[in-house]
Amino acid sequence: MGDGLRLALTTLTVLPVRPGRVDRRAAAVAMSVAPVVGIVLGLVLAGIDAGLSRIAPDLLAGAVTVATGVLLTRGLHVDGLADTTDALGSYRSGQAALEVMKKPDIGPFGVAAVVLALLIQAAAISPAAAVVAWTTGRLAITVACRRGVPAARSEGLGALVAGTVPVPVAAGLAVAAVAGAMWAVPGRPWQGPAAVAAALSAVLLLLGHAVRRFGGVTGDVLGAVTEVATTVTLVALALG
């Protein structure tokens, strides 16, 4: 458990935690507790957004808050979004698509995806939404690492974590996240759960497409589902 918690923190945040054992047993714990890391990140960002909103325009406060979120995660997830979008936009499959994903540069598809995602997040964020969205974004990792979802490569982060989370654990956490979002929009107890459900639906669609195109998940795909889930949640919470 301790090794898994350290792996979750070192993988999903910039916290200088001393790494422990790194194997699939630790990965199973790390990917299962990813939503808890999301809650902590969301609370930090909620505090930043609430404070900045008192002295700055909403869009500026949102932009600084989202930028802080990128810094707290080393930009790992937006990098994954860019690489995955470039690979999908290449219309290649299998190993050819994975080669596009491994290139160090970012193509036009990746640039557009990152810019639009961060812009939408900055415009839609609020303190309550930050907690729900960053939790849902990390829940997307848990869902993507459930058993039955293969790794696209035999090495790398995807190979380490793919298929490590038992399906009942992933399903239970998803149900808890949906139910736990009822407080997100005052007066509309249905909107928070609907936002989380919509985000998870988008994750499942992207995940299924990635498995068909790449043969499984990679670390970049995990980053992509995180950003997609975060963005969809924020948009759904901001509507109305």
C-alpha positions as CSV (number, residue, x, y, z in Angstrom):
1,M,0.0,0.0,0.0
2,G,2.8,2.4,0.9
3,D,4.6,1.7,-2.3
4,G,1.4,2.3,-4.3
5,L,0.7,5.6,-2.6
6,R,4.2,6.8,-3.3
7,L,3.9,5.7,-6.9
8,A,0.6,7.6,-7.3
9,L,2.1,10.8,-5.9
10,T,5.3,10.6,-7.9
11,T,3.4,9.7,-11.1
12,L,0.5,12.2,-10.8
13,T,2.1,15.1,-9.0
14,V,5.4,17.0,-8.7
15,L,5.6,16.2,-5.0
16,P,9.2,15.1,-4.2
17,V,8.2,11.8,-2.6
18,R,10.9,9.2,-2.3
19,P,9.9,6.3,-4.7
20,G,9.3,2.9,-3.3
21,R,9.0,-0.5,-5.1
22,V,7.7,-0.1,-8.6
23,D,5.9,-3.2,-9.9
24,R,2.4,-4.1,-11.0
25,R,1.2,-4.7,-7.5
26,A,2.2,-1.2,-6.5
27,A,0.7,0.1,-9.8
28,A,-2.6,-1.5,-8.9
29,V,-2.7,0.5,-5.7
30,A,-1.5,3.7,-7.4
31,M,-4.1,3.6,-10.2
32,S,-6.8,2.8,-7.7
33,V,-6.1,5.8,-5.5
34,A,-5.6,8.2,-8.4
35,P,-9.0,9.8,-7.7
36,V,-7.9,10.6,-4.2
37,V,-4.9,12.4,-5.6
38,G,-7.4,14.2,-7.8
39,I,-9.4,15.3,-4.8
40,V,-6.3,16.8,-3.2
41,L,-5.3,18.6,-6.4
42,G,-8.8,19.9,-6.9
43,L,-9.0,21.3,-3.4
44,V,-5.7,23.1,-3.9
45,L,-6.9,24.6,-7.2
46,A,-10.3,25.5,-5.7
47,G,-8.5,27.5,-3.1
48,I,-6.4,29.3,-5.7
49,D,-9.4,30.1,-7.9
50,A,-11.5,31.3,-5.0
51,G,-8.7,33.6,-3.9
52,L,-7.9,35.0,-7.3
53,S,-11.5,35.5,-8.2
54,R,-11.7,38.2,-5.5
55,I,-9.0,40.3,-7.1
56,A,-8.9,39.4,-10.8
57,P,-11.4,38.9,-13.6
58,D,-12.8,35.4,-13.8
59,L,-11.0,34.4,-16.9
60,L,-7.7,35.5,-15.6
61,A,-8.3,33.7,-12.3
62,G,-9.3,30.6,-14.2
63,A,-6.2,30.7,-16.5
64,V,-3.8,31.1,-13.6
65,T,-5.6,28.2,-11.7
66,V,-5.4,25.9,-14.7
67,A,-1.8,26.8,-15.3
68,T,-1.1,25.9,-11.7
69,G,-2.7,22.6,-12.3
70,V,-0.4,21.9,-15.2
71,L,2.6,22.8,-13.1
72,L,1.5,20.6,-10.2
73,T,1.4,17.6,-12.6
74,R,4.5,18.5,-14.6
75,G,2.4,18.9,-17.7
76,L,2.3,15.2,-18.0
77,H,-1.4,14.9,-19.0
78,V,-1.4,17.7,-21.5
79,D,1.6,16.1,-23.1
80,G,-0.3,12.9,-23.4
81,L,-3.3,14.7,-24.9
82,A,-1.0,16.3,-27.5
83,D,0.7,13.0,-28.4
84,T,-2.5,11.0,-28.5
85,T,-4.3,13.6,-30.7
86,D,-1.4,13.7,-33.1
87,A,-1.4,9.9,-33.4
88,L,-5.1,9.7,-33.9
89,G,-5.0,12.6,-36.4
90,S,-2.4,10.8,-38.5
91,Y,-5.0,8.2,-39.5
92,R,-2.4,5.5,-38.9
93,S,-2.9,2.4,-36.8
94,G,-0.9,0.0,-34.7
95,Q,2.9,0.4,-34.6
96,A,2.8,3.3,-37.2
97,A,0.5,5.3,-34.9
98,L,2.7,4.5,-31.9
99,E,5.7,5.8,-33.7
100,V,3.9,9.1,-34.3
101,M,3.0,9.2,-30.6
102,K,6.7,8.8,-29.6
103,K,8.0,11.7,-31.7
104,P,9.4,14.5,-29.4
105,D,7.8,17.3,-31.4
106,I,4.1,18.3,-31.3
107,G,2.0,18.4,-34.5
108,P,-0.9,20.7,-35.4
109,F,-3.5,18.3,-34.0
110,G,-1.7,18.2,-30.7
111,V,-1.3,21.9,-30.4
112,A,-4.9,22.6,-31.2
113,A,-6.1,20.0,-28.7
114,V,-4.0,21.4,-25.9
115,V,-4.8,25.0,-26.6
116,L,-8.5,24.4,-26.8
117,A,-8.6,22.1,-23.8
118,L,-6.8,24.6,-21.6
119,L,-8.8,27.5,-22.9
120,I,-12.1,25.7,-22.2
121,Q,-10.9,24.7,-18.7
122,A,-9.9,28.3,-17.8
123,A,-13.2,29.7,-19.0
124,A,-15.4,27.0,-17.2
125,I,-13.6,26.5,-13.9
126,S,-15.0,27.4,-10.5
127,P,-13.9,26.4,-7.0
128,A,-16.5,23.6,-6.8
129,A,-16.0,22.5,-10.3
130,A,-12.3,22.2,-9.8
131,V,-12.7,19.6,-7.1
132,V,-15.2,17.5,-9.1
133,A,-13.3,17.9,-12.4
134,W,-9.8,17.0,-11.2
135,T,-11.2,14.1,-9.3
136,T,-13.0,12.8,-12.4
137,G,-9.9,13.4,-14.5
138,R,-7.9,11.0,-12.2
139,L,-10.8,8.6,-12.0
140,A,-10.5,8.3,-15.8
141,I,-7.0,6.8,-15.2
142,T,-8.5,4.2,-12.9
143,V,-11.1,3.3,-15.4
144,A,-8.5,3.1,-18.2
145,C,-6.3,0.8,-16.2
146,R,-9.1,-1.7,-15.3
147,R,-8.6,-5.3,-16.1
148,G,-9.4,-6.3,-19.6
149,V,-7.9,-3.1,-21.2
150,P,-4.5,-4.1,-22.8
151,A,-1.3,-2.2,-23.0
152,A,-0.3,-1.0,-26.5
153,R,3.4,-1.6,-25.8
154,S,5.4,-4.2,-23.9
155,E,7.3,-1.5,-22.1
156,G,6.7,1.9,-20.6
157,L,4.2,3.3,-18.2
158,G,1.2,1.8,-20.0
159,A,2.6,-1.7,-19.8
160,L,3.3,-1.2,-16.1
161,V,-0.2,0.0,-15.1
162,A,-2.6,-1.4,-17.8
163,G,-5.0,-4.0,-16.5
164,T,-4.0,-3.6,-12.9
165,V,-7.2,-2.3,-11.4
166,P,-9.9,-4.9,-10.6
167,V,-13.2,-4.1,-12.4
168,P,-15.2,-3.9,-9.2
169,V,-12.8,-1.3,-7.8
170,A,-13.1,0.8,-10.9
171,A,-16.9,0.5,-11.0
172,G,-17.2,1.2,-7.3
173,L,-15.1,4.4,-7.5
174,A,-17.1,5.5,-10.6
175,V,-20.4,5.1,-8.7
176,A,-19.0,6.9,-5.7
177,A,-17.7,9.8,-7.9
178,V,-21.1,10.2,-9.6
179,A,-23.0,10.1,-6.3
180,G,-20.5,12.3,-4.6
181,A,-20.9,15.1,-7.1
182,M,-24.4,16.0,-6.1
183,W,-23.2,19.0,-4.1
184,A,-21.3,20.6,-7.1
185,V,-24.1,22.8,-8.3
186,P,-26.4,24.4,-5.6
187,G,-30.0,23.8,-6.3
188,R,-29.3,21.3,-9.1
189,P,-28.3,18.0,-7.4
190,W,-28.6,16.2,-10.7
191,Q,-26.1,18.3,-12.6
192,G,-22.9,17.2,-10.8
193,P,-23.6,13.5,-11.3
194,A,-24.6,14.1,-14.9
195,A,-21.4,15.9,-15.5
196,V,-19.3,13.0,-14.1
197,A,-21.3,10.5,-16.0
198,A,-20.9,12.5,-19.3
199,A,-17.1,12.7,-18.7
200,L,-16.8,8.9,-18.0
201,S,-18.8,8.2,-21.2
202,A,-16.4,10.4,-23.2
203,V,-13.5,8.5,-21.6
204,L,-14.9,5.1,-22.5
205,L,-15.4,6.3,-26.1
206,L,-11.9,7.6,-26.4
207,L,-10.5,4.6,-24.7
208,G,-12.3,2.2,-27.0
209,H,-11.1,4.1,-30.0
210,A,-7.5,4.2,-28.7
211,V,-7.5,0.4,-28.2
212,R,-8.8,-0.2,-31.7
213,R,-6.2,2.2,-33.2
214,F,-3.2,1.5,-31.0
215,G,-3.9,-2.0,-29.8
216,G,-4.2,-0.8,-26.1
217,V,-3.3,2.0,-23.8
218,T,-0.1,3.9,-23.3
219,G,1.0,6.5,-20.8
220,D,0.0,9.2,-23.3
221,V,-3.5,7.7,-23.7
222,L,-3.8,7.9,-19.9
223,G,-2.9,11.6,-20.1
224,A,-5.4,12.2,-22.8
225,V,-8.3,10.6,-21.0
226,T,-7.4,12.6,-17.9
227,E,-7.7,15.9,-19.8
228,V,-10.8,14.9,-21.7
229,A,-12.6,13.9,-18.5
230,T,-11.5,17.1,-16.8
231,T,-12.6,19.3,-19.6
232,V,-16.0,17.6,-20.2
233,T,-16.7,17.8,-16.5
234,L,-16.0,21.5,-16.3
235,V,-18.1,22.2,-19.3
236,A,-21.1,20.2,-18.1
237,L,-20.9,21.9,-14.7
238,A,-20.8,25.3,-16.2
239,L,-23.9,24.9,-18.4
240,G,-27.1,26.6,-17.3
